[in-house]
Every structure is written in structure tokens, then in C-alpha cells.
Amino acid sequence: MIYVRINEILKEQKKTKYWFIKHMEGGYQSLSHLMDNQTKAIHFETLEKMCIILGCEPGDIIVRKEKLKR
């Protein structure tokens, strides 16, 4: 499963969801869905802007988590 770590990065940097959404200059709902891992795709332009705003690399934001085997 691909997982977006925006919330964790914001917590590490002591920044808020409001701060992030304001700096991303995008729609609240779409960014909120992205932050909550409820999105199916992400544009490279969006990923690049997140990296610039958060001061990190794409691999810091997007990680792969293994699903639990049942």
C-alpha cells in the first residue's frame, strides 16, 4: 500500500494542516483527502510543490507500507 506521510512530516516540523493548505494554494477538500490518504493519484507538479514547501524529497512524503496478511 502506498502511503502519504504529510501529517507526520507536519507534526515533526511543528506545522499545522492549515499552514500546509494555505501554502499549497489548492482546494481544501482535495488537499485534505490527500493528507488522509483518500486519493488515488497525485500529479508530479503537486508532489514537487509539497517537497518545496516541506523542504524534503519525494521519498520522504510517499512511502510503501506492507498490508497485513490475513
N, C-alpha and C positions, 0 to 999 in steps of 0.2 A: 504494500500500500504506500502510495506517495503521500507525504505529509508536509504541510507548510508550517514553519516554525515562527511565524511573525509574532504571535503573542508571547512566546518565550523570549525572543530577542528584545521585544519592547520591555519586558519585565527586567531582563538583565541590564538594559540601558536606562531603566527607571523613566520610561516614557509611556504615555497613555495611548489608548486606541484613538482618542480624539485627536491627539497630536499627529499620529500617523495619517489618519484620514485627511486632515487639513493639509498636510504637506504633500500627500499624493494627489490632491486636487481632483479626486474622482467621486463617483457616486457612493454615498454612504452604504447603500444596500449591497452593491456588488463587492465593495472592499470588505464589508462585514462578512459576507459569505466566504470570501477568500480567506480571511483570517480564521474563520470557523471550520475551514476545510470542507466546505459545502459547494465547491466549484469543480467543474470538470476539466477546465482548461485555463491556461494563463498565457498571455502574449509576452513575447520576449521584451517588448518595449516596457511593459508593466514590471516585469522582473528586473530589468535594468534600473528603472526608476526606484524600485524598492531598495536595490543594492546601494544606489547613490544616497538615498535618504537615510538608510540604516547604517551606512558605512561598512558594508560586508560584501561577501561574494555569494553567487547563486547557490553554491553548495551549503552555505550557512542557513539559507532560507528553506530550500527544498531538500528533504531527506527521504529515505526509503525505510519504512518500518515493516517488519515481517508480521503477517497476520498470524494470530494464534491458531494452531492446528487443533481440530476437534476430532 
